[in-house]
Amino acid sequence: MIDSQSVKADAVVGSDSRGFDGGKLVNGRKRHVVVDTLGLLLGVMVTAADTGDRTAARVLLKQVGDAHHRLALVWADGGYTGSLVEHCLAALSLVLAIVKRSDDMRGFVVLPKRWIVERFFAHLMRTRRLARDYERRTTSAEAMIYWSMTLLMTRRLARSRPQPA
């Protein structure tokens, strides 16, 4: 699953890596992530908030595809439609499946597979340092996301399991 999240940037974030996301009305940065079906992080890229999802997805999916050779299917929301679908199939050998809301849906509806990446973003927001972007460099912001995911994964591994009787 691929998705992005816009977050406000602190005053220390330079103007070279800061932008304005008109859709969310956020002045800051955008986190583009790819997670697996368990919600574990496969790849992250931090850009200025005015960077388009499709533009960043081309670079991020190439990086993730090179690192995870068995990756064959990626779910995405409606923001990733267009020529990106054909690019993924032709250049990266990935099927980009778009999960859309139906027009007759009203109110909040859980969409298949989309909740996985939204739950990942919720985990990030529980990490206090990631509720706002305080990092000067985008590589430091990416490292903080990997650090937060490492904490989540170790918590899951250390969870006590009931012993068989």
Salt bridges, closest charged atoms under 4 A:
ASP3 OD2 - ARG114 NH2 3.75
ASP10 OD1 - ARG132 NE 3.97
ASP53 OD1 - LYS30 NZ 3.28
ASP66 OD2 - LYS62 NZ 2.91
ASP77 OD2 - ARG114 NH2 3.81
GLU118 OE2 - ARG114 NH2 3.33
ASP133 OD2 - ARG29 NH1 3.17
GLU135 OE2 - ARG129 NH2 2.80
